[in-house]
């Protein structure tokens, strides 16, 4: 049997340099942030009060 070569296709969206710079700036600002701080705090509080898991 011959091994068939699998080709991976990717869709490339063309962007202007200005758009790429804006996207890079937004990505840097978001990187490392917790975007759902309220839900994280509620979950932590809920888990603190939980004594056992109902399985």
URMO-V248713 format. One record per residue. N is the residue number from 0. SS is DSSP state (~ for helix, > for strand, _ for the rest). PHI is phi in radians with two decimals (none if undefined). BURIAL is 1 if it has 16 or more other ideal C-beta (glycine too) atoms within 10 Angstrom, else 0. Layout:
BEGIN
N_SS_PHI_BURIAL ; N_SS_PHI_BURIAL
END
This chain:
BEGIN
0___none_0 ; 1___-1.56_0 ; 2___-1.40_0 ; 3___-1.50_0 ; 4___-1.46_0 ; 5___-1.57_0 ; 6___-1.88_0 ; 7___-1.67_0 ; 8___-1.79_0 ; 9___-2.23_0 ; 10___-1.63_0 ; 11___-1.89_0 ; 12___-1.78_0 ; 13___-1.36_0 ; 14___-2.35_0 ; 15___-1.34_0 ; 16_~_-1.08_0 ; 17_~_-1.09_0 ; 18_~_-1.14_0 ; 19_~_-1.07_0 ; 20_~_-1.14_0 ; 21_~_-1.09_0 ; 22_~_-1.09_0 ; 23_~_-1.13_0 ; 24_~_-1.14_0 ; 25_~_-1.11_0 ; 26_~_-1.10_0 ; 27_~_-1.14_0 ; 28_~_-1.18_0 ; 29_~_-1.34_0 ; 30___-0.97_0 ; 31___1.53_0 ; 32___-1.60_0 ; 33___-1.58_0 ; 34___-1.44_0 ; 35___-2.13_0 ; 36_~_-1.06_0 ; 37_~_-1.08_0 ; 38_~_-1.18_0 ; 39_~_-1.12_0 ; 40_~_-1.14_0 ; 41_~_-1.08_0 ; 42_~_-1.13_0 ; 43_~_-1.06_0 ; 44_~_-1.09_0 ; 45_~_-1.09_0 ; 46_~_-1.21_0 ; 47_~_-1.13_0 ; 48_~_-1.41_0 ; 49___-1.39_0 ; 50___-1.68_0 ; 51___-2.66_0 ; 52___-1.70_0 ; 53___-1.32_0 ; 54___-1.87_0
END
